[in-house]
């Protein structure tokens, strides 16, 4: 039985393996920051960095690599080679989320201090340019606010000119900005002086108005995820649970790595 031309063509096409367009299924969101975002270990519990809670608001296609480290400023993070370590592995399409200021403000510490409108912006710019040079997207996040209230019960800003300097840099460089400073200050104002104690690392032996416990870390991570969506850094399909309860029991503290 002879084959028609159409049958021959169909058979030939069937013999050719299908070539599918390769596409990257996932990407990594790196966090460069300080202790307010950093991973905490069992010896520090219940202190919790907001970076520990951020994965609860992101789908698995966005992996979080939390490289924030206690006590670092934009200057010391770069000077210690921690930015270089991220840039050595970051890939095209990844994200670099940058949050510094708490330790940049330490004017008596030359290893960490930066001036808001000069050296602070310069070190942030190095993070931005490093990410862009590797095809990754930089994202600037103004520093989360501390718990500070005046005698009238008003939440007070504590970061001086650093948030304004970051906003100005983001506008000049065309970088997405997550205004966590303004949003967290508004959140502490809504909660009030007493209720905010349950969001910070207040324990029987410590009254810490800078670092978070699990509920506080979850609340700040939710702000970060909402801002990633608002600024269109992430699509709606990449974020989850923005309006859902995230139990504090989901937070865990692994053993500290061997030194």
Secondary structure by P-SEA (a helix, b strand, c coil): ccccaaaaaaaaaaaccccccccccbbbbbbbbcccccccccccccbbbccccccccccccccccccccccccaaaaaaaaaaaaaaacccccbbbbbbbccccccccccccccccccaaaaaaaaaaaaaaaacbbbbbbcccccccccccbbbbbcccaaaaaaaaaaaaacccccaaaaaaaaaaaaaccccccccccccccccccccccaaaaaaaaaaaaaaaaaaccccccccccccbbbbcccccccccccc
